[in-house]
């Protein structure tokens, strides 16, 4: 199964968020072709969740895993460390009190 280029996937994801009425934006642009993607979900009460895109080695399927959750400042520190190690990393921030991010919906395995 062919993977979508990261930049195309990010654009499509932001559009789906917009259609659902969920604010989302790019915090850091990564490599347009193959940059890794992190999605931070700000719960608007000083708490956040961080999701990381990965791949099932057996099937090649994209998987989103909850990497961390807790105080938003701590999540931001974790993201900053990751960005120092990987300048090709995309960071998307979603703002939703209910924690909706749509990553569990069909179509986000690109």
C-alpha positions in Angstrom: 0.0 0.0 0.0 1.4 3.4 -1.0 1.7 6.1 1.6 0.6 9.6 1.1 3.2 12.3 1.2 3.2 13.9 4.7 2.3 17.3 3.4 -0.7 16.0 1.5 -1.8 14.0 4.5 -1.5 17.0 6.8 -3.6 19.2 4.4 -6.3 16.6 4.1 -6.3 16.1 7.9 -6.7 19.8 8.6 -9.6 20.0 6.1 -11.4 17.1 7.8 -10.9 18.8 11.1 -12.3 22.0 9.7 -15.4 20.2 8.3 -16.0 18.7 11.7 -15.7 22.2 13.3 -12.6 21.3 15.2 -9.8 23.9 15.2 -6.5 22.5 14.0 -3.3 24.1 12.7 0.3 23.4 11.8 2.7 24.3 14.7 5.8 23.0 12.8 6.2 22.1 9.2 8.2 19.0 8.4 9.5 17.3 5.3 6.7 17.5 2.7 7.4 14.0 1.4 8.3 11.8 4.3 8.3 13.8 7.6 7.0 12.1 10.7 3.8 13.5 12.2 2.8 14.3 15.8 -0.7 15.4 16.7 -1.1 17.4 20.0 -4.7 17.6 21.3 -5.0 20.6 23.6 -8.0 20.0 26.0 -8.2 23.7 26.8 -7.8 23.2 30.6 -4.0 22.9 30.8 -4.1 19.3 29.7 -3.1 17.7 26.4 -2.6 14.4 24.6 0.1 13.6 22.1 -0.4 11.1 19.3 2.3 9.7 17.2 2.0 8.2 13.7 3.6 4.8 13.3 3.3 1.8 11.1 2.5 -1.9 11.7 5.6 -3.6 10.4 3.6 -6.8 9.4 0.9 -5.1 7.4 2.4 -1.6 6.6 -0.8 -0.1 8.0 -0.6 3.3 9.6 -1.4 3.3 13.4 -1.9 6.2 15.7 -0.8 5.6 19.2 -1.3 7.8 22.3 2.3 8.6 23.2 1.6 10.8 26.2 -1.1 12.7 28.1 -0.9 15.2 30.9 0.1 18.8 31.6 0.2 20.7 28.3 3.5 22.3 29.2 5.1 18.9 29.6 3.7 17.7 26.3 5.1 20.9 24.7 8.6 20.2 26.2 8.4 16.7 24.8 7.6 18.0 21.3 10.4 20.6 21.5 12.9 17.8 22.3 11.6 15.8 19.3 11.9 18.8 17.0 15.5 19.3 18.1 16.3 15.7 17.0 14.2 15.7 13.9 13.8 18.9 11.8 11.6 17.0 9.3 8.9 16.4 12.0 5.4 17.8 11.5 3.5 19.0 14.6 -0.2 19.5 14.3 -2.2 21.1 17.2 -5.9 20.4 17.6 -7.9 22.3 20.2 -11.0 20.5 21.5 -12.3 20.3 25.1 -13.8 16.9 24.3 -10.4 15.6 23.0 -11.7 14.8 19.5 -9.0 14.5 16.9 -10.6 12.1 14.3 -7.5 9.9 14.2 -9.6 6.9 15.0 -11.9 7.5 12.0 -11.5 5.7 8.6 -9.3 7.5 6.1 -6.5 8.6 8.4 -4.2 5.7 7.6 -2.3 7.6 4.8 
